[in-house]
Amino acid sequence: MTTVKAWSLLLLQFSLVSMGKAGCPLPELTGNFVLSSDSILKNSFPDNSQALLECAKGYERKDGSSSITCLNGVWSDVELICKKIDCGQPNPSPHMSYNIRDGTLFGAYIQPVCDIGYDLEGTSHRQCLVSGWSGRAECLLTTCLPLDQIEHGKTNAPREEPEFNDVITFSCDEEYILVGNSSITCGEYGEYSSPPPNCKAIECPVPEITFGRQTEGNPPYFYKSEATFECGPGYRMKGLATSVCEKSGWTPLPVCVEVIITPTKPSTTTNKVTTIGTTTASTQLHGRIEEQPTNASPSAFVIVIVTVFVTSAVACCLLILGYRHYKHKGSYNTGEELRTKEELLLNQSV
Ligand SMILES: *[C@@H]1O[C@H](CO)[C@@H](O)[C@H](O)[C@H]1NC(C)=O
């Protein structure tokens, strides 16, 4: 019996204590706010006490009171309105724009983009944090690698380290010819529009002329070297006999044209001796020059004389031999005389 009484007393006492000390439980919050760290540490929320709320991470107070009050064991309504932090448009930077696809609210990423010819230095993505946009970025003018002087020529750059759109020009020394582009541009990605050119020694090909030959000059034919020509027999030279190797190649090489004449009196042409000097040569004219040597008759005369002399000499020799042979016949009896005598005797007897 006493135990039951005691229990009921205890319960009554407890309920009295509870009623007297009526309070609220830990508030259960749903939304963009949380209990402040100070309030979390409290282990009881008696009536008329307050709890402080704060906006969740990435949110900020927009409106309303940040406190709630415990009244007769029930928390008052939350008035606090929190909104997501908005980092807004990033500060403008020269030659830079931003690619903003997901807005500027907390947690969003934006991409800095540089103008053409500018390089991005820094972070390629910036995020909206509580502290604002993360990272740093700037756009710097693109530069190209400095160029060395080209061999046998000159490199003309507007500055030591060429920048975007700078044009670098090249020239070659006198005896050299430029192979490639005489000017190149520093491009938007720090690359030149084409490789620098080369300066090549001017060299002309071995000259060739038809119906003639070269008499002077030897390869290699570098700038200002010369070659001299002559035409073959029966050909006349048109143009200068000597050509010079220039930047564009040989100065015009001479041309050998066949020397020909017009037969003014066809009947006499064959016999007539014509000299080159008096002939007007042209490829349209007919008949080739007949270069008959004017000393032809004296040599023929000599031949005749020699022939006559040799013939006479041979004739003389034959005569002498013949005479000697006859004499020998007389001295040595060959029986010819005897035969004739016998014949005579035969004739007499008959
Ligand atoms: C010269 O430049 C042009 C245009 O920039 C380019 O297309 C070409 O390939 C270049 N030539 C050489 C030999 O580099």
The ligand as an SDF file (V2000), in Angstrom:
LIG
                    3D

 14 14  0  0  0  0  0  0  0  0999 V2000
   53.0040   32.2970  -96.5140 C   0  0  0  0  0  0  0  0  0  0  0  0
   51.9210   32.8090  -95.8230 O   0  0  0  0  0  0  0  0  0  0  0  0
   50.6660   32.2960  -96.1860 C   0  0  0  0  0  0  0  0  0  0  0  0
   49.6170   33.0210  -95.4220 C   0  0  0  0  0  0  0  0  0  0  0  0
   50.0250   33.3190  -94.1460 O   0  0  0  0  0  0  0  0  0  0  0  0
   50.6290   30.7950  -95.9360 C   0  0  0  0  0  0  0  0  0  0  0  0
   49.4130   30.2530  -96.3550 O   0  0  0  0  0  0  0  0  0  0  0  0
   51.7510   30.1420  -96.6820 C   0  0  0  0  0  0  0  0  0  0  0  0
   51.7990   28.7880  -96.3700 O   0  0  0  0  0  0  0  0  0  0  0  0
   53.0670   30.7960  -96.3280 C   0  0  0  0  0  0  0  0  0  0  0  0
   54.1070   30.2420  -97.1720 N   0  0  0  0  0  0  0  0  0  0  0  0
   55.2320   29.6670  -96.6910 C   0  0  0  0  0  0  0  0  0  0  0  0
   56.2180   29.1680  -97.6810 C   0  0  0  0  0  0  0  0  0  0  0  0
   55.4440   29.5670  -95.5030 O   0  0  0  0  0  0  0  0  0  0  0  0
  1  2  1  0
  1 10  1  0
  2  3  1  0
  3  4  1  0
  3  6  1  0
  4  5  1  0
  6  7  1  0
  6  8  1  0
  8  9  1  0
  8 10  1  0
 10 11  1  0
 11 12  1  0
 12 13  1  0
 12 14  2  0
M  END
$$$$
